[in-house]
Amino acid sequence: MKSKMFWLTGLLGVLLILAPFVLNYRDDANAQWSHIILGAVILIVSIIEAVDQSTSNWEYWAAGLGGVVAILAPFLFNFRSADQATQMWTSIILGALLVIVSGYEVLLKQPAEPAR
């Protein structure tokens, strides 16, 4: 049986996309576009996971990598100053959640027992 955690990674992708608009940092282009692009990639990967019938978990590896990039984004794209705390912490927290969910799916989830 396939895991149903793709909905959670998809939700985190949507939150990344919406964050610049909901948290009102549309004027910070680096934060806005990194969140929109990362969120869209994660959402697309989650949709692929939802419709894919294989038992591979490459989608969770990709979502986890997206989480790592989200954690590093404030440092890579320079939105880590004191007046950009909302952008920075949004990126770090959502990225960490992606890493945790994806890491659980890839590393800790035990494969289902085959039917007898």
N, CA, C and O atoms as a Tinker XYZ file with bonds, in Angstrom:
   464  protein
     1  N      0.842000   -1.190000    0.000000    73     2
     2  CA     0.000000    0.000000    0.000000    64     1     3
     3  C      0.881000    1.246000    0.000000    63     2     4     5
     4  O      1.843000    1.352000    0.761000    81     3
     5  N      0.530000    2.172000   -0.864000    73     3     6
     6  CA     1.294000    3.412000   -0.965000    64     5     7
     7  C      0.975000    4.350000    0.175000    63     6     8     9
     8  O     -0.147000    4.379000    0.682000    81     7
     9  N      1.971000    5.114000    0.573000    73     7    10
    10  CA     1.790000    6.126000    1.606000    64     9    11
    11  C      0.943000    7.269000    1.066000    63    10    12    13
    12  O      0.935000    7.538000   -0.136000    81    11
    13  N      0.247000    7.923000    1.948000    73    11    14
    14  CA    -0.597000    9.055000    1.563000    64    13    15
    15  C     -0.018000   10.384000    2.051000    63    14    16    17
    16  O     -0.765000   11.348000    2.223000    81    15
    17  N      1.283000   10.455000    2.273000    73    15    18
    18  CA     1.888000   11.677000    2.785000    64    17    19
    19  C      2.098000   12.732000    1.695000    63    18    20    21
    20  O      2.515000   13.850000    1.997000    81    19
    21  N      1.818000   12.395000    0.448000    73    19    22
    22  CA     1.991000   13.369000   -0.624000    64    21    23
    23  C      1.100000   14.591000   -0.415000    63    22    24    25
    24  O      1.447000   15.688000   -0.854000    81    23
    25  N     -0.032000   14.419000    0.244000    73    23    26
    26  CA    -0.925000   15.555000    0.493000    64    25    27
    27  C     -0.258000   16.569000    1.414000    63    26    28    29
    28  O     -0.466000   17.774000    1.271000    81    27
    29  N      0.551000   16.078000    2.369000    73    27    30
    30  CA     1.215000   16.987000    3.304000    64    29    31
    31  C      2.347000   17.751000    2.615000    63    30    32    33
    32  O      2.508000   18.952000    2.835000    81    31
    33  N      3.130000   17.063000    1.783000    73    31    34
    34  CA     4.174000   17.784000    1.045000    64    33    35
    35  C      3.547000   18.767000    0.065000    63    34    36    37
    36  O      4.071000   19.863000   -0.135000    81    35
    37  N      2.426000   18.383000   -0.548000    73    35    38
    38  CA     1.718000   19.300000   -1.447000    64    37    39
    39  C      1.202000   20.529000   -0.709000    63    38    40    41
    40  O      1.292000   21.646000   -1.218000    81    39
    41  N      0.662000   20.324000    0.492000    73    39    42
    42  CA     0.189000   21.446000    1.299000    64    41    43
    43  C      1.343000   22.382000    1.663000    63    42    44    45
    44  O      1.187000   23.602000    1.622000    81    43
    45  N      2.484000   21.823000    2.014000    73    43    46
    46  CA     3.652000   22.653000    2.325000    64    45    47
    47  C      4.120000   23.431000    1.098000    63    46    48    49
    48  O      4.559000   24.575000    1.218000    81    47
    49  N      4.029000   22.815000   -0.079000    73    47    50
    50  CA     4.345000   23.530000   -1.320000    64    49    51
    51  C      3.392000   24.692000   -1.553000    63    50    52    53
    52  O      3.822000   25.780000   -1.936000    81    51
    53  N      2.101000   24.471000   -1.325000    73    51    54
    54  CA     1.112000   25.536000   -1.479000    64    53    55
    55  C      1.384000   26.657000   -0.474000    63    54    56    57
    56  O      1.272000   27.836000   -0.812000    81    55
    57  N      1.741000   26.292000    0.758000    73    55    58
    58  CA     2.052000   27.311000    1.761000    64    57    59
    59  C      3.259000   28.150000    1.347000    63    58    60    61
    60  O      3.282000   29.360000    1.573000    81    59
    61  N      4.253000   27.515000    0.746000    73    59    62
    62  CA     5.402000   28.283000    0.242000    64    61    63
    63  C      4.975000   29.256000   -0.856000    63    62    64    65
    64  O      5.441000   30.394000   -0.899000    81    63
    65  N      4.100000   28.809000   -1.729000    73    63    66
    66  CA     3.630000   29.675000   -2.814000    64    65    67
    67  C      2.834000   30.857000   -2.264000    63    66    68    69
    68  O      3.006000   31.987000   -2.722000    81    67
    69  N      1.982000   30.607000   -1.303000    73    67    70
    70  CA     1.097000   31.643000   -0.771000    64    69    71
    71  C      1.756000   32.573000    0.243000    63    70    72    73
    72  O      1.282000   33.690000    0.453000    81    71
    73  N      2.840000   32.131000    0.871000    73    71    74
    74  CA     3.466000   32.888000    1.955000    64    73    75
    75  C      3.785000   34.342000    1.592000    63    74    76    77
    76  O      3.487000   35.222000    2.400000    81    75
    77  N      4.369000   34.648000    0.437000    73    75    78
    78  CA     4.680000   36.050000    0.138000    64    77    79
    79  C      3.436000   36.944000    0.105000    63    78    80    81
    80  O      3.518000   38.133000    0.411000    81    79
    81  N      2.303000   36.377000   -0.261000    73    79    82
    82  CA     1.075000   37.158000   -0.381000    64    81    83
    83  C      0.351000   37.269000    0.962000    63    82    84    85
    84  O     -0.159000   38.331000    1.320000    81    83
    85  N      0.316000   36.160000    1.695000    73    83    86
    86  CA    -0.367000   36.144000    2.986000    64    85    87
    87  C      0.437000   36.912000    4.035000    63    86    88    89
    88  O     -0.132000   37.646000    4.842000    81    87
    89  N      1.750000   36.743000    4.022000    73    87    90
    90  CA     2.607000   37.381000    5.027000    64    89    91
    91  C      3.150000   38.731000    4.558000    63    90    92    93
    92  O      3.945000   39.366000    5.252000    81    91
    93  N      2.718000   39.155000    3.392000    73    91    94
    94  CA     2.983000   40.502000    2.865000    64    93    95
    95  C      4.476000   40.830000    2.698000    63    94    96    97
    96  O      4.963000   41.835000    3.216000    81    95
    97  N      5.174000   39.983000    1.981000    73    95    98
    98  CA     6.540000   40.346000    1.595000    64    97    99
    99  C      6.725000   40.217000    0.086000    63    98   100   101
   100  O      7.744000   39.723000   -0.398000    81    99
   101  N      5.707000   40.676000   -0.641000    73    99   102
   102  CA     5.762000   40.667000   -2.107000    64   101   103
   103  C      6.818000   41.618000   -2.652000    63   102   104   105
   104  O      7.261000   41.466000   -3.790000    81   103
   105  N      7.225000   42.601000   -1.847000    73   103   106
   106  CA     8.217000   43.561000   -2.332000    64   105   107
   107  C      9.646000   43.038000   -2.217000    63   106   108   109
   108  O     10.576000   43.681000   -2.704000    81   107
   109  N      9.833000   41.895000   -1.588000    73   107   110
   110  CA    11.162000   41.274000   -1.476000    64   109   111
   111  C     11.262000   40.209000   -2.575000    63   110   112   113
   112  O     10.862000   39.062000   -2.378000    81   111
   113  N     11.794000   40.599000   -3.717000    73   111   114
   114  CA    11.805000   39.722000   -4.889000    64   113   115
   115  C     12.549000   38.409000   -4.647000    63   114   116   117
   116  O     12.097000   37.354000   -5.092000    81   115
   117  N     13.674000   38.461000   -3.956000    73   115   118
   118  CA    14.435000   37.233000   -3.713000    64   117   119
   119  C     13.614000   36.221000   -2.919000    63   118   120   121
   120  O     13.542000   35.048000   -3.287000    81   119
   121  N     13.005000   36.670000   -1.845000    73   119   122
   122  CA    12.202000   35.769000   -1.014000    64   121   123
   123  C     10.944000   35.332000   -1.757000    63   122   124   125
   124  O     10.588000   34.154000   -1.754000    81   123
   125  N     10.281000   36.286000   -2.386000    73   123   126
   126  CA     9.035000   35.961000   -3.074000    64   125   127
   127  C      9.240000   34.903000   -4.148000    63   126   128   129
   128  O      8.541000   33.890000   -4.156000    81   127
   129  N     10.181000   35.121000   -5.047000    73   127   130
   130  CA    10.350000   34.196000   -6.164000    64   129   131
   131  C     10.978000   32.876000   -5.751000    63   130   132   133
   132  O     10.666000   31.840000   -6.338000    81   131
   133  N     11.852000   32.889000   -4.759000    73   131   134
   134  CA    12.390000   31.601000   -4.315000    64   133   135
   135  C     11.281000   30.761000   -3.683000    63   134   136   137
   136  O     11.247000   29.545000   -3.872000    81   135
   137  N     10.378000   31.390000   -2.939000    73   135   138
   138  CA     9.277000   30.641000   -2.332000    64   137   139
   139  C      8.262000   30.173000   -3.364000    63   138   140   141
   140  O      7.770000   29.048000   -3.281000    81   139
   141  N      7.945000   31.018000   -4.331000    73   139   142
   142  CA     6.987000   30.620000   -5.364000    64   141   143
   143  C      7.540000   29.465000   -6.197000    63   142   144   145
   144  O      6.835000   28.489000   -6.453000    81   143
   145  N      8.796000   29.577000   -6.617000    73   143   146
   146  CA     9.386000   28.528000   -7.464000    64   145   147
   147  C      9.557000   27.229000   -6.688000    63   146   148   149
   148  O      9.190000   26.163000   -7.182000    81   147
   149  N     10.110000   27.302000   -5.479000    73   147   150
   150  CA    10.264000   26.090000   -4.668000    64   149   151
   151  C      8.913000   25.454000   -4.360000    63   150   152   153
   152  O      8.757000   24.236000   -4.455000    81   151
   153  N      7.942000   26.280000   -3.992000    73   151   154
   154  CA     6.608000   25.757000   -3.692000    64   153   155
   155  C      5.981000   25.083000   -4.894000    63   154   156   157
   156  O      5.352000   24.033000   -4.759000    81   155
   157  N      6.143000   25.672000   -6.074000    73   155   158
   158  CA     5.575000   25.087000   -7.292000    64   157   159
   159  C      6.237000   23.749000   -7.612000    63   158   160   161
   160  O      5.558000   22.793000   -7.985000    81   159
   161  N      7.544000   23.680000   -7.471000    73   159   162
   162  CA     8.252000   22.418000   -7.725000    64   161   163
   163  C      7.772000   21.348000   -6.753000    63   162   164   165
   164  O      7.498000   20.218000   -7.158000    81   163
   165  N      7.671000   21.691000   -5.490000    73   163   166
   166  CA     7.233000   20.715000   -4.485000    64   165   167
   167  C      5.790000   20.295000   -4.736000    63   166   168   169
   168  O      5.458000   19.119000   -4.595000    81   167
   169  N      4.938000   21.231000   -5.102000    73   167   170
   170  CA     3.550000   20.905000   -5.414000    64   169   171
   171  C      3.464000   19.970000   -6.616000    63   170   172   173
   172  O      2.704000   19.003000   -6.591000    81   171
   173  N      4.225000   20.243000   -7.655000    73   171   174
   174  CA     4.226000   19.383000   -8.845000    64   173   175
   175  C      4.718000   17.985000   -8.499000    63   174   176   177
   176  O      4.136000   16.995000   -8.941000    81   175
   177  N      5.780000   17.900000   -7.714000    73   175   178
   178  CA     6.309000   16.598000   -7.299000    64   177   179
   179  C      5.253000   15.843000   -6.482000    63   178   180   181
   180  O      5.110000   14.630000   -6.631000    81   179
   181  N      4.522000   16.544000   -5.630000    73   179   182
   182  CA     3.485000   15.916000   -4.819000    64   181   183
   183  C      2.323000   15.425000   -5.677000    63   182   184   185
   184  O      1.758000   14.362000   -5.418000    81   183
   185  N      1.973000   16.194000   -6.691000    73   183   186
   186  CA     0.912000   15.756000   -7.608000    64   185   187
   187  C      1.358000   14.514000   -8.366000    63   186   188   189
   188  O      0.574000   13.583000   -8.547000    81   187
   189  N      2.611000   14.494000   -8.809000    73   187   190
   190  CA     3.131000   13.302000   -9.486000    64   189   191
   191  C      3.057000   12.104000   -8.553000    63   190   192   193
   192  O      2.674000   11.013000   -8.975000    81   191
   193  N      3.422000   12.295000   -7.286000    73   191   194
   194  CA     3.348000   11.212000   -6.302000    64   193   195
   195  C      1.907000   10.732000   -6.136000    63   194   196   197
   196  O      1.667000    9.537000   -5.964000    81   195
   197  N      0.951000   11.656000   -6.186000    73   195   198
   198  CA    -0.456000   11.291000   -6.010000    64   197   199
   199  C     -0.973000   10.416000   -7.148000    63   198   200   201
   200  O     -1.773000    9.509000   -6.918000    81   199
   201  N     -0.525000   10.680000   -8.365000    73   199   202
   202  CA    -1.033000    9.909000   -9.500000    64   201   203
   203  C     -0.135000    8.734000   -9.874000    63   202   204   205
   204  O     -0.568000    7.849000  -10.612000    81   203
   205  N      1.086000    8.703000   -9.393000    73   203   206
   206  CA     2.027000    7.629000   -9.712000    64   205   207
   207  C      1.651000    6.373000   -8.937000    63   206   208   209
   208  O      1.381000    6.436000   -7.738000    81   207
   209  N      1.634000    5.269000   -9.599000    73   207   210
   210  CA     1.267000    4.015000   -8.950000    64   209   211
   211  C      2.476000    3.142000   -8.606000    63   210   212   213
   212  O      2.307000    2.018000   -8.135000    81   211
   213  N      3.678000    3.638000   -8.833000    73   211   214
   214  CA     4.862000    2.845000   -8.511000    64   213   215
   215  C      5.147000    2.940000   -7.019000    63   214   216   217
   216  O      4.588000    3.787000   -6.322000    81   215
   217  N      6.006000    2.079000   -6.546000    73   215   218
   218  CA     6.359000    2.081000   -5.119000    64   217   219
   219  C      7.664000    2.829000   -4.865000    63   218   220   221
   220  O      8.171000    2.824000   -3.743000    81   219
   221  N      8.210000    3.469000   -5.892000    73   219   222
   222  CA     9.444000    4.229000   -5.690000    64   221   223
   223  C      9.152000    5.461000   -4.850000    63   222   224   225
   224  O      8.010000    5.914000   -4.770000    81   223
   225  N     10.183000    5.996000   -4.229000    73   223   226
   226  CA     9.969000    7.178000   -3.389000    64   225   227
   227  C     10.856000    8.343000   -3.824000    63   226   228   229
   228  O     11.262000    9.157000   -2.995000    81   227
   229  N     11.153000    8.425000   -5.110000    73   227   230
   230  CA    11.976000    9.528000   -5.604000    64   229   231
   231  C     11.303000   10.867000   -5.345000    63   230   232   233
   232  O     11.983000   11.878000   -5.171000    81   231
   233  N      9.973000   10.887000   -5.318000    73   231   234
   234  CA     9.258000   12.137000   -5.095000    64   233   235
   235  C      9.577000   12.717000   -3.720000    63   234   236   237
   236  O      9.707000   13.931000   -3.567000    81   235
   237  N      9.702000   11.843000   -2.724000    73   235   238
   238  CA    10.026000   12.313000   -1.379000    64   237   239
   239  C     11.479000   12.776000   -1.285000    63   238   240   241
   240  O     11.796000   13.697000   -0.533000    81   239
   241  N     12.351000   12.134000   -2.047000    73   239   242
   242  CA    13.727000   12.631000   -2.111000    64   241   243
   243  C     13.745000   14.039000   -2.703000    63   242   244   245
   244  O     14.450000   14.917000   -2.205000    81   243
   245  N     12.966000   14.253000   -3.769000    73   243   246
   246  CA    12.914000   15.573000   -4.406000    64   245   247
   247  C     12.300000   16.614000   -3.468000    63   246   248   249
   248  O     12.796000   17.737000   -3.380000    81   247
   249  N     11.223000   16.247000   -2.766000    73   247   250
   250  CA    10.598000   17.177000   -1.822000    64   249   251
   251  C     11.552000   17.485000   -0.667000    63   250   252   253
   252  O     11.617000   18.623000   -0.202000    81   251
   253  N     12.288000   16.478000   -0.207000    73   251   254
   254  CA    13.270000   16.697000    0.861000    64   253   255
   255  C     14.390000   17.619000    0.411000    63   254   256   257
   256  O     14.830000   18.484000    1.167000    81   255
   257  N     14.848000   17.434000   -0.816000    73   255   258
   258  CA    15.862000   18.328000   -1.369000    64   257   259
   259  C     15.318000   19.748000   -1.480000    63   258   260   261
   260  O     16.029000   20.714000   -1.205000    81   259
   261  N     14.049000   19.873000   -1.885000    73   259   262
   262  CA    13.413000   21.186000   -1.920000    64   261   263
   263  C     13.363000   21.815000   -0.538000    63   262   264   265
   264  O     13.528000   23.027000   -0.400000    81   263
   265  N     13.137000   21.000000    0.486000    73   263   266
   266  CA    13.155000   21.495000    1.860000    64   265   267
   267  C     14.525000   21.995000    2.272000    63   266   268   269
   268  O     14.642000   23.028000    2.932000    81   267
   269  N     15.553000   21.273000    1.890000    73   267   270
   270  CA    16.921000   21.712000    2.195000    64   269   271
   271  C     17.212000   23.033000    1.495000    63   270   272   273
   272  O     17.805000   23.933000    2.090000    81   271
   273  N     16.802000   23.156000    0.243000    73   271   274
   274  CA    17.001000   24.412000   -0.490000    64   273   275
   275  C     16.227000   25.549000    0.178000    63   274   276   277
   276  O     16.723000   26.673000    0.258000    81   275
   277  N     15.006000   25.258000    0.661000    73   275   278
   278  CA    14.220000   26.288000    1.356000    64   277   279
   279  C     14.920000   26.738000    2.639000    63   278   280   281
   280  O     14.898000   27.922000    2.973000    81   279
   281  N     15.533000   25.810000    3.350000    73   279   282
   282  CA    16.273000   26.161000    4.565000    64   281   283
   283  C     17.474000   27.036000    4.230000    63   282   284   285
   284  O     17.784000   27.980000    4.957000    81   283
   285  N     18.145000   26.721000    3.134000    73   283   286
   286  CA    19.338000   27.469000    2.735000    64   285   287
   287  C     19.027000   28.756000    1.977000    63   286   288   289
   288  O     19.890000   29.626000    1.866000    81   287
   289  N     17.808000   28.891000    1.454000    73   287   290
   290  CA    17.450000   30.031000    0.599000    64   289   291
   291  C     17.726000   31.398000    1.221000    63   290   292   293
   292  O     18.230000   32.275000    0.520000    81   291
   293  N     17.422000   31.624000    2.500000    73   291   294
   294  CA    17.714000   32.960000    3.050000    64   293   295
   295  C     19.202000   33.316000    2.994000    63   294   296   297
   296  O     19.565000   34.487000    2.890000    81   295
   297  N     20.043000   32.311000    3.063000    73   295   298
   298  CA    21.482000   32.538000    3.046000    64   297   299
   299  C     22.012000   32.600000    1.611000    63   298   300   301
   300  O     22.950000   33.341000    1.318000    81   299
   301  N     21.406000   31.821000    0.731000    73   299   302
   302  CA    21.825000   31.815000   -0.669000    64   301   303
   303  C     21.324000   33.047000   -1.423000    63   302   304   305
   304  O     22.027000   33.580000   -2.282000    81   303
   305  N     20.109000   33.499000   -1.102000    73   303   306
   306  CA    19.479000   34.590000   -1.844000    64   305   307
   307  C     19.378000   35.869000   -1.035000    63   306   308   309
   308  O     18.686000   36.809000   -1.426000    81   307
   309  N     20.064000   35.900000    0.085000    73   307   310
   310  CA    20.272000   37.111000    0.877000    64   309   311
   311  C     18.974000   37.776000    1.358000    63   310   312   313
   312  O     18.744000   38.961000    1.113000    81   311
   313  N     18.132000   36.995000    2.045000    73   311   314
   314  CA    17.010000   37.605000    2.749000    64   313   315
   315  C     17.016000   37.121000    4.197000    63   314   316   317
   316  O     16.121000   36.411000    4.657000    81   315
   317  N     18.076000   37.547000    4.892000    73   315   318
   318  CA    18.274000   37.121000    6.268000    64   317   319
   319  C     18.517000   38.278000    7.237000    63   318   320   321
   320  O     18.921000   38.049000    8.377000    81   319
   321  N     18.279000   39.507000    6.804000    73   319   322
   322  CA    18.488000   40.645000    7.698000    64   321   323
   323  C     17.362000   40.722000    8.727000    63   322   324   325
   324  O     16.361000   40.015000    8.612000    81   323
   325  N     17.528000   41.581000    9.731000    73   323   326
   326  CA    16.551000   41.708000   10.805000    64   325   327
   327  C     15.177000   42.133000   10.295000    63   326   328   329
   328  O     14.157000   41.689000   10.823000    81   327
   329  N     15.141000   42.975000    9.290000    73   327   330
   330  CA    13.844000   43.404000    8.755000    64   329   331
   331  C     13.235000   42.378000    7.792000    63   330   332   333
   332  O     12.142000   42.595000    7.270000    81   331
   333  N     13.922000   41.284000    7.560000    73   331   334
   334  CA    13.409000   40.203000    6.711000    64   333   335
   335  C     13.190000   38.920000    7.524000    63   334   336   337
   336  O     13.246000   37.818000    6.978000    81   335
   337  N     12.945000   39.067000    8.805000    73   335   338
   338  CA    12.784000   37.904000    9.684000    64   337   339
   339  C     11.617000   37.020000    9.257000    63   338   340   341
   340  O     11.718000   35.794000    9.315000    81   339
   341  N     10.515000   37.625000    8.829000    73   339   342
   342  CA     9.348000   36.840000    8.402000    64   341   343
   343  C      9.709000   35.949000    7.224000    63   342   344   345
   344  O      9.392000   34.760000    7.216000    81   343
   345  N     10.372000   36.527000    6.230000    73   343   346
   346  CA    10.763000   35.758000    5.050000    64   345   347
   347  C     11.715000   34.628000    5.436000    63   346   348   349
   348  O     11.547000   33.488000    5.003000    81   347
   349  N     12.707000   34.955000    6.248000    73   347   350
   350  CA    13.719000   33.975000    6.619000    64   349   351
   351  C     13.093000   32.827000    7.403000    63   350   352   353
   352  O     13.318000   31.664000    7.068000    81   351
   353  N     12.315000   33.128000    8.433000    73   351   354
   354  CA    11.762000   32.065000    9.276000    64   353   355
   355  C     10.690000   31.261000    8.551000    63   354   356   357
   356  O     10.544000   30.066000    8.807000    81   355
   357  N      9.947000   31.883000    7.665000    73   355   358
   358  CA     8.984000   31.134000    6.856000    64   357   359
   359  C      9.708000   30.093000    6.027000    63   358   360   361
   360  O      9.285000   28.938000    5.960000    81   359
   361  N     10.789000   30.496000    5.402000    73   359   362
   362  CA    11.571000   29.596000    4.570000    64   361   363
   363  C     12.180000   28.462000    5.400000    63   362   364   365
   364  O     12.113000   27.295000    5.012000    81   363
   365  N     12.765000   28.811000    6.529000    73   363   366
   366  CA    13.423000   27.804000    7.366000    64   365   367
   367  C     12.410000   26.823000    7.959000    63   366   368   369
   368  O     12.643000   25.614000    7.951000    81   367
   369  N     11.299000   27.331000    8.466000    73   367   370
   370  CA    10.312000   26.456000    9.111000    64   369   371
   371  C      9.631000   25.534000    8.097000    63   370   372   373
   372  O      9.530000   24.330000    8.329000    81   371
   373  N      9.164000   26.088000    6.980000    73   371   374
   374  CA     8.528000   25.238000    5.974000    64   373   375
   375  C      9.526000   24.255000    5.365000    63   374   376   377
   376  O      9.173000   23.113000    5.074000    81   375
   377  N     10.768000   24.694000    5.172000    73   375   378
   378  CA    11.803000   23.787000    4.676000    64   377   379
   379  C     12.078000   22.655000    5.643000    63   378   380   381
   380  O     12.222000   21.505000    5.229000    81   379
   381  N     12.154000   22.970000    6.935000    73   379   382
   382  CA    12.387000   21.936000    7.947000    64   381   383
   383  C     11.234000   20.941000    7.990000    63   382   384   385
   384  O     11.457000   19.737000    8.121000    81   383
   385  N     10.011000   21.432000    7.883000    73   383   386
   386  CA     8.858000   20.527000    7.851000    64   385   387
   387  C      8.906000   19.606000    6.635000    63   386   388   389
   388  O      8.575000   18.424000    6.733000    81   387
   389  N      9.314000   20.143000    5.503000    73   387   390
   390  CA     9.457000   19.306000    4.307000    64   389   391
   391  C     10.523000   18.235000    4.502000    63   390   392   393
   392  O     10.330000   17.083000    4.114000    81   391
   393  N     11.644000   18.614000    5.100000    73   391   394
   394  CA    12.712000   17.648000    5.347000    64   393   395
   395  C     12.231000   16.557000    6.310000    63   394   396   397
   396  O     12.527000   15.379000    6.110000    81   395
   397  N     11.497000   16.944000    7.341000    73   395   398
   398  CA    11.006000   15.974000    8.320000    64   397   399
   399  C     10.020000   14.998000    7.687000    63   398   400   401
   400  O     10.158000   13.785000    7.848000    81   399
   401  N      9.030000   15.514000    6.971000    73   399   402
   402  CA     8.028000   14.641000    6.340000    64   401   403
   403  C      8.677000   13.738000    5.300000    63   402   404   405
   404  O      8.416000   12.535000    5.273000    81   403
   405  N      9.513000   14.303000    4.451000    73   403   406
   406  CA    10.168000   13.517000    3.402000    64   405   407
   407  C     11.147000   12.520000    4.004000    63   406   408   409
   408  O     11.228000   11.372000    3.565000    81   407
   409  N     11.882000   12.960000    5.001000    73   407   410
   410  CA    12.827000   12.059000    5.663000    64   409   411
   411  C     12.123000   10.887000    6.312000    63   410   412   413
   412  O     12.622000    9.763000    6.268000    81   411
   413  N     10.969000   11.134000    6.914000    73   411   414
   414  CA    10.185000   10.046000    7.499000    64   413   415
   415  C      9.800000    9.039000    6.422000    63   414   416   417
   416  O      9.953000    7.831000    6.605000    81   415
   417  N      9.304000    9.541000    5.309000    73   415   418
   418  CA     8.868000    8.653000    4.228000    64   417   419
   419  C     10.025000    7.853000    3.637000    63   418   420   421
   420  O      9.869000    6.673000    3.323000    81   419
   421  N     11.168000    8.483000    3.487000    73   419   422
   422  CA    12.292000    7.824000    2.827000    64   421   423
   423  C     13.071000    6.921000    3.790000    63   422   424   425
   424  O     13.441000    5.802000    3.432000    81   423
   425  N     13.314000    7.397000    4.989000    73   423   426
   426  CA    14.237000    6.701000    5.878000    64   425   427
   427  C     13.586000    5.872000    6.974000    63   426   428   429
   428  O     14.133000    4.841000    7.364000    81   427
   429  N     12.440000    6.293000    7.478000    73   427   430
   430  CA    11.889000    5.622000    8.643000    64   429   431
   431  C     10.667000    4.760000    8.376000    63   430   432   433
   432  O     10.389000    3.833000    9.137000    81   431
   433  N      9.943000    5.045000    7.324000    73   431   434
   434  CA     8.723000    4.297000    7.052000    64   433   435
   435  C      9.073000    2.875000    6.641000    63   434   436   437
   436  O      9.868000    2.658000    5.726000    81   435
   437  N      8.481000    1.926000    7.314000    73   435   438
   438  CA     8.710000    0.531000    6.994000    64   437   439
   439  C      7.827000    0.123000    5.810000    63   438   440   441
   440  O      6.675000    0.547000    5.721000    81   439
   441  N      8.359000   -0.692000    4.911000    73   439   442
   442  CA     7.518000   -1.130000    3.793000    64   441   443
   443  C      6.346000   -1.991000    4.307000    63   442   444   445
   444  O      6.469000   -2.728000    5.285000    81   443
   445  N      5.241000   -1.869000    3.625000    73   443   446
   446  CA     4.049000   -2.632000    4.021000    64   445   447
   447  C      4.282000   -4.119000    3.802000    63   446   448   449
   448  O      4.984000   -4.531000    2.879000    81   447
   449  N      3.678000   -4.904000    4.670000    73   447   450
   450  CA     3.765000   -6.368000    4.539000    64   449   451
   451  C      2.989000   -6.801000    3.292000    63   450   452   453
   452  O      1.883000   -6.315000    3.059000    81   451
   453  N      3.553000   -7.704000    2.493000    73   451   454
   454  CA     2.800000   -8.189000    1.340000    64   453   455
   455  C      1.610000   -9.028000    1.793000    63   454   456   457
   456  O      1.681000   -9.713000    2.813000    81   455
   457  N      0.527000   -8.975000    1.041000    73   455   458
   458  CA    -0.671000   -9.771000    1.370000    64   457   459
   459  C     -0.356000  -11.240000    1.199000    63   458   460   461
   460  O      0.363000  -11.633000    0.280000    81   459
   461  N     -0.899000  -12.046000    2.087000    73   459   462
   462  CA    -0.650000  -13.508000    2.020000    64   461   463
   463  C     -1.830000  -14.221000    1.471000    63   462   464
   464  O     -1.806000  -15.445000    1.341000    81   463
